[in-house]
Amino acid sequence: MKTKKGVIIQKLGELFVAYDNETGTIFEFNEVGYFIFNQIKKGKERNEILKSITRHFDVSLEETEKDLDNFLRELEKRDLIETK
């Protein structure tokens, strides 16, 4: 899994925005989403990201797993990450 080339992240107030230069796609997310996006940029895979989130934000694995999968699907759907 990796971020798509040309995707730029900007902080706007309390939110973060991913912008794809090629397609014009814009996607807003919070601090946790930003954390996940940075983990992807570092080349981390899903399970590594999951463990990092639970340690960094002190949340349970069960509550995090579903949210992470939903967020990753949304990033993929918007063509902001490549999973293959």
Secondary structure by P-SEA (a helix, b strand, c coil): ccccccbbbbbcccbbbbbcccccbbbbbcaaaaaaaaaaaacccaaaaaaaaaaaccccaaaaaaaaaaaaaaaaaacccccc
